[in-house]
Amino acid sequence: MYTHRVNEVCFPFSLNQNFIKTSSTSGYDIERVKNDTLILCERISGMENDKLKRFYLVREQKLFSEIKDEKGESKNQVANEFYTPTLKSSLMLELNKAFKKKHSNFKAKGIITIDLKNKEINTTINYSNTSDSSKIKRVKKVIDKSYKLWKLDKFEHLEKLEMPFVLKDEKTKTFRGISMKFFTDSFYQLDHFYGGDTRVIKKAGEYFNKAIKSYQNKDYEGSIKNFTKSYELDPKNIDALYNRAAIFFETGKLELACKDWNELSELGQKKGIELLKNNCKKTTYNNGYK
């Protein structure tokens, strides 16, 4: 679920039994469909199963209702990606309008408190790397005036709803503007959400290459360390996780290998599921790990 939804893009497709064909070489297998859940798996000609993505879809209202029940009767609650009001128009657009051409490079993180009882918004900035207080005041002013932009009908049972966020203003040769992500205090997640910070992804690739060289030189500890850094920087690069698990297994650290294979299996990786099933007992990879 998103706080703001852009216009959706339509594309032609055909449905043949459990396969959704979107092009001559690709589509999606329907692996599971029930009243409230749908699991899709990519099918791309020439690509191995473990390189394909899976999509686990749950009916929006079901998730919302479950979270609402979990949160109970409290009148002051914290929103998350599946329990959130939506915007009638983009808050980022309003911020960019307010800054006009006065963009610069700064970051900020904070909390938006929607006061449903008094029909107002209060914005708290917990961190900023700029010493120019006028920029932060401008951010607060725009967000504080945004109450009418929010669709709040599902939250009428509350008095206050908090939403953490991070924000970045950038001014480069190729881009100028403000980007924003809710439900996090991580600037890395903000960059990753908008396609990933190329510098971070490049750094992840450098660690991956170092890990390969370390392994070739039989420096297994160094290889594990570098695969770990690579995966932390770029979680989409699951090859780093597969390779780390292989080294754990090769060096007799079965519990650690099983932990990685378990994570891969939770990501829907068929090879990861197979390795976990064939090499690990459930107690092996659950003992001592979350």
Order of alpha helices (4+ residues) and beta strands (2+ residues): beta-beta-beta-beta-beta-alpha-beta-beta-alpha-beta-beta-alpha-beta-beta-beta-alpha-alpha-alpha-alpha-alpha-alpha-alpha
